[in-house]
């Protein structure tokens, strides 16, 4: 049995969200799954130790619409890339006719997909649940787990001198857009509250975008001796560090999904994204801006994230 899963959304978070659904089908058929995903999903880092996924095909489509798999020629290139693998089944985690036709042209007999042309207002969790319930009679708990070898975790524990005597705290200070990046003053005030009550060490998780480096540098200007920046490390190198942390406080971005997937209690600072992205996992604890009842696109609440409320959640979770 050869199974393909098509997950064409961008970003790490979406890839993490769909892991339980892909794994459930692999378990049902006792067969590893091949992924068709975009490169920026970072799937190659996330599934290195995942026994249910055996291969990745990179979907080369981008916003310029000039990718290798874009356009009519790209359609047939993708057909060719899939056809040579001779898949028996495919799960398509979207409502696009394009991918259904690609799979038909590629000779896949069993095609399971979201209802066509129903993308608008589609709930990311409910749509996946319905796909597996309706087609495989599988009920899935949305609680992704990122597998990582214990030997790698222990190596990093020694390399970075993790100590049980301190609270090792991941701060996910980066974000995919300016409205998701909580101001550095919020993190600094939270850190100050922590240090009044606990012995702490902070790991600063961010990308190398100039805006994110500015946030990191401002935090370092206050607490350099207590911080370990992670911006120069790959996702693969960062995962065992996160696994060694006690807790995570993250913007609604990649590192909140990674830390929750690694089993860490994660306070997710929700400023401008639908709340489901910070609450789908049992390890996630969303914190919304002051004066807001519901967070969604356009809330723009990053200036109203309250560091005292972060600390109160932190105290409850760390005890």
C-alpha positions as CSV (number, residue, x, y, z in Angstrom):
1,X,0.0,0.0,0.0
2,X,1.4,3.4,-1.0
3,X,-0.3,6.5,0.4
4,X,0.3,10.1,-0.4
5,X,-0.8,13.1,1.7
6,X,-1.0,16.5,0.1
7,X,-0.7,19.4,2.5
8,X,-0.2,22.6,0.5
9,X,-0.4,25.2,3.2
10,X,2.6,27.4,4.0
11,X,4.5,27.3,7.2
12,X,5.5,25.1,10.1
13,X,2.3,25.5,12.1
14,X,0.1,24.0,9.4
15,X,2.4,21.1,9.0
16,X,2.3,20.3,12.7
17,X,-1.5,20.6,12.8
18,X,-2.0,17.9,10.2
19,X,0.5,15.4,11.7
20,X,-2.2,13.4,13.8
21,X,-4.4,13.0,10.7
22,X,-1.6,11.7,8.5
23,X,-0.3,9.4,11.2
24,X,-3.8,8.0,11.8
25,X,-4.2,6.9,8.2
26,X,-0.7,5.3,8.3
27,X,-1.7,3.3,11.4
28,X,-5.0,2.2,9.8
29,X,-3.3,0.8,6.8
30,X,0.0,-0.2,8.5
31,X,1.8,1.7,5.8
32,X,4.1,4.7,5.9
33,X,2.9,7.9,4.1
34,X,4.6,10.1,1.6
35,X,4.1,13.9,2.0
36,X,3.6,16.4,-0.8
37,X,4.4,19.7,1.0
38,X,6.0,23.1,0.3
39,X,9.6,23.6,1.4
40,X,8.7,26.3,3.9
41,X,6.7,23.7,5.9
42,X,10.1,22.5,7.1
43,X,8.6,19.0,7.1
44,X,12.1,17.5,6.6
45,X,13.0,18.7,10.1
46,X,9.7,17.8,11.7
47,X,9.5,14.2,10.6
48,X,13.1,13.0,10.9
49,X,12.2,10.6,13.7
50,X,8.6,10.0,12.7
51,X,8.0,6.3,11.9
52,X,4.7,6.9,10.0
53,X,6.2,9.2,7.3
54,X,8.8,7.9,5.0
55,X,9.4,10.4,2.2
56,X,8.8,14.0,1.2
57,X,8.0,15.4,-2.3
58,X,8.5,19.1,-2.4
59,X,5.6,21.1,-3.9
60,X,7.3,23.9,-5.9
61,X,4.6,26.5,-6.0
62,X,4.9,30.1,-4.7
63,X,3.2,33.4,-4.7
64,X,4.9,34.5,-7.9
65,X,3.1,31.7,-9.7
66,X,6.4,30.9,-11.5
67,X,7.3,27.8,-9.5
68,X,8.2,24.5,-11.1
69,X,4.7,23.2,-10.4
70,X,2.8,26.3,-11.2
71,X,0.8,26.9,-14.4
72,X,-0.3,24.4,-17.0
73,X,3.3,23.1,-17.5
74,X,3.7,22.8,-13.8
75,X,0.5,20.9,-13.5
76,X,1.9,18.1,-15.8
77,X,5.3,18.2,-14.1
78,X,3.5,17.5,-10.8
79,X,1.5,14.7,-12.4
80,X,4.8,13.2,-13.6
81,X,6.4,13.5,-10.2
82,X,3.5,11.8,-8.5
83,X,2.8,9.2,-11.2
84,X,6.2,7.6,-11.0
85,X,5.6,6.8,-7.3
86,X,2.5,4.7,-8.2
87,X,0.4,5.6,-5.2
88,X,-2.7,3.6,-4.3
89,X,-4.4,6.3,-2.1
90,X,-4.2,10.0,-1.6
91,X,-5.5,12.4,1.1
92,X,-5.8,15.9,-0.1
93,X,-6.1,18.4,2.8
94,X,-7.7,21.2,0.7
95,X,-10.7,21.9,-1.5
96,X,-8.8,22.5,-4.8
97,X,-9.9,20.9,-8.0
98,X,-6.3,21.2,-9.3
99,X,-4.9,18.6,-6.9
100,X,-7.8,16.3,-7.5
101,X,-7.1,16.4,-11.2
102,X,-3.4,16.0,-10.7
103,X,-4.0,12.8,-8.7
104,X,-6.5,11.5,-11.3
105,X,-4.0,12.1,-14.1
106,X,-1.3,10.4,-12.0
107,X,-3.4,7.3,-11.9
108,X,-4.3,7.2,-8.2
109,X,-7.5,5.2,-7.7
110,X,-8.6,6.2,-4.2
111,X,-8.8,10.0,-3.8
112,X,-10.0,11.5,-0.5
113,X,-10.4,15.2,-0.3
114,X,-12.3,18.1,1.3
115,X,-15.5,19.1,-0.5
116,X,-14.5,21.0,-3.6
117,X,-14.7,24.8,-3.8
118,X,-15.4,25.1,0.0
119,X,-12.2,26.9,1.0
120,X,-13.9,30.1,2.3
121,X,-14.2,30.1,6.1
122,X,-13.0,26.5,6.2
123,X,-12.1,25.5,9.8
124,X,-8.6,24.0,9.8
125,X,-9.4,21.3,12.4
126,X,-13.0,20.5,11.6
127,X,-12.4,20.0,7.9
128,X,-9.6,17.5,8.7
129,X,-11.8,15.7,11.3
130,X,-14.6,15.3,8.8
131,X,-12.3,14.0,6.1
132,X,-11.1,11.2,8.3
133,X,-14.4,10.4,10.0
134,X,-16.4,10.3,6.7
135,X,-13.9,8.3,4.7
136,X,-12.1,6.1,7.3
137,X,-14.4,6.2,10.3
138,X,-11.5,7.6,12.3
139,X,-12.0,10.1,15.1
140,X,-8.8,12.1,15.7
141,X,-7.8,14.1,18.8
142,X,-6.1,17.3,17.6
143,X,-3.0,16.9,19.8
144,X,0.1,16.7,17.5
145,X,3.3,15.1,18.7
146,X,6.7,15.8,17.2
147,X,8.9,12.7,17.7
148,X,12.5,13.2,18.7
149,X,15.1,10.6,19.8
150,X,15.9,10.7,23.5
151,X,19.6,10.4,22.8
152,X,19.5,13.7,20.9
153,X,17.7,15.3,23.8
154,X,20.2,14.1,26.3
155,X,23.2,15.2,24.1
156,X,21.7,18.7,24.0
157,X,21.1,18.7,27.7
158,X,24.8,18.2,28.3
159,X,25.9,20.5,25.5
160,X,23.9,23.5,26.7
161,X,24.3,22.7,30.4
162,X,20.6,22.4,31.2
163,X,20.0,22.4,35.0
164,X,17.0,21.2,37.0
165,X,17.9,24.0,39.5
166,X,16.6,26.7,37.1
167,X,13.4,27.3,35.1
168,X,14.4,26.9,31.5
169,X,12.0,29.0,29.5
170,X,11.6,29.2,25.7
171,X,10.6,32.7,24.5
172,X,9.3,32.5,20.9
173,X,9.8,36.1,20.1
174,X,9.6,35.9,16.3
175,X,6.5,36.0,14.0
176,X,5.6,35.6,10.4
177,X,4.3,39.2,10.2
178,X,4.6,42.5,12.1
179,X,1.1,42.2,13.7
180,X,2.2,38.9,15.4
181,X,5.4,40.2,16.9
182,X,4.7,41.2,20.5
183,X,6.9,44.2,21.5
184,X,10.1,43.4,23.3
185,X,9.0,45.4,26.4
186,X,6.3,42.8,27.0
187,X,8.8,40.0,27.1
188,X,11.3,42.0,29.2
189,X,8.6,42.9,31.8
190,X,7.6,39.2,32.0
191,X,11.2,38.2,32.4
192,X,11.6,40.7,35.2
193,X,8.6,39.2,37.0
194,X,10.0,35.7,36.6
195,X,13.4,36.7,38.0
196,X,11.9,38.2,41.1
197,X,10.4,34.8,41.9
198,X,12.5,32.1,40.2
199,X,16.0,31.4,39.1
200,X,15.6,31.4,35.3
201,X,17.3,30.9,32.0
202,X,15.8,32.1,28.7
203,X,16.1,30.7,25.2
204,X,15.3,33.2,22.5
205,X,13.7,31.6,19.5
206,X,13.5,33.7,16.4
207,X,14.3,33.9,12.7
208,X,17.0,36.1,11.2
209,X,14.6,38.7,9.8
210,X,15.9,42.2,10.7
211,X,12.8,43.1,12.6
212,X,13.1,40.0,14.8
213,X,16.8,40.5,15.4
214,X,15.9,44.0,16.7
215,X,13.5,42.5,19.2
216,X,16.1,39.9,20.3
217,X,18.8,42.6,20.7
218,X,16.6,44.8,22.9
219,X,15.9,41.8,25.1
220,X,19.6,41.0,25.2
221,X,20.4,44.5,26.2
222,X,18.5,43.9,29.5
223,X,19.2,40.2,30.2
224,X,22.2,39.1,28.0
225,X,23.8,36.9,30.6
226,X,20.6,34.9,31.1
227,X,19.7,34.4,27.5
228,X,20.7,31.9,24.8
229,X,19.8,33.1,21.3
230,X,18.7,30.3,18.9
231,X,18.4,32.3,15.7
232,X,21.5,30.7,14.0
233,X,20.3,27.2,14.5
234,X,18.2,25.1,12.2
235,X,14.8,23.7,13.2
236,X,16.4,20.3,13.7
237,X,19.0,21.7,16.0
238,X,16.4,23.7,17.9
239,X,13.9,20.9,18.6
240,X,16.0,19.1,21.3
241,X,16.6,22.4,23.0
242,X,12.9,23.1,23.2
243,X,12.4,19.6,24.5
244,X,14.7,20.4,27.4
245,X,12.9,23.5,28.4
246,X,10.3,23.5,31.2
247,X,7.8,25.8,29.5
248,X,7.3,28.1,26.5
249,X,5.9,31.6,26.0
250,X,5.5,32.3,22.3
251,X,4.0,34.6,19.8
252,X,1.4,32.9,17.6
253,X,4.0,31.6,15.2
254,X,6.2,28.6,14.4
255,X,7.7,28.1,17.8
256,X,4.3,27.9,19.6
257,X,3.4,24.9,17.4
258,X,6.8,23.3,17.8
259,X,6.9,23.6,21.6
260,X,3.4,22.3,22.0
261,X,4.2,19.4,19.6
262,X,7.2,18.6,21.8
263,X,4.9,18.3,24.9
264,X,5.8,21.6,26.5
265,X,3.1,23.7,28.2
266,X,2.9,26.7,25.8
267,X,1.5,30.1,26.5
268,X,0.5,31.5,23.1
269,X,0.3,35.2,22.8
270,X,-2.6,35.8,20.4
271,X,-2.6,39.2,18.9
272,X,-3.9,39.0,15.3
273,X,-4.9,35.4,14.3
274,X,-7.9,33.2,14.8
275,X,-7.7,31.7,18.3
276,X,-7.9,28.1,17.0
277,X,-4.2,28.4,16.0
278,X,-3.3,28.9,19.7
279,X,-5.7,26.5,21.3
280,X,-6.0,23.3,19.1
281,X,-3.5,21.4,21.3
282,X,-4.0,20.4,25.0
283,X,-0.5,21.9,25.6
284,X,-1.5,25.4,24.3
285,X,-2.8,28.1,26.6
286,X,-3.9,31.2,24.6
287,X,-3.5,34.7,26.1
288,X,-5.5,37.4,24.4
289,X,-5.1,41.2,24.4
290,X,-6.7,43.2,27.2
291,X,-10.1,44.5,26.3
292,X,-10.6,41.8,23.6
293,X,-13.2,39.0,23.7
294,X,-12.2,37.2,20.5
295,X,-9.0,37.4,18.5
296,X,-9.0,37.1,14.7
297,X,-7.4,38.6,11.6
298,X,-7.4,42.3,12.0
299,X,-7.5,42.4,15.8
300,X,-4.0,44.0,15.9
301,X,-3.7,43.6,19.7
302,X,0.0,43.2,20.2
303,X,0.3,46.4,22.2
304,X,-2.3,45.1,24.6
305,X,-0.7,41.8,25.6
306,X,-0.3,42.1,29.4
307,X,3.0,40.8,30.9
308,X,1.4,40.4,34.3
309,X,-1.2,38.0,32.9
310,X,1.5,36.1,31.1
311,X,3.3,35.7,34.4
312,X,0.1,34.6,36.2
313,X,-0.4,31.8,33.6
314,X,3.2,30.9,33.8
315,X,3.0,30.5,37.6
316,X,0.0,28.2,37.3
317,X,1.6,26.0,34.7
318,X,5.1,25.8,36.2
319,X,4.0,24.8,39.7
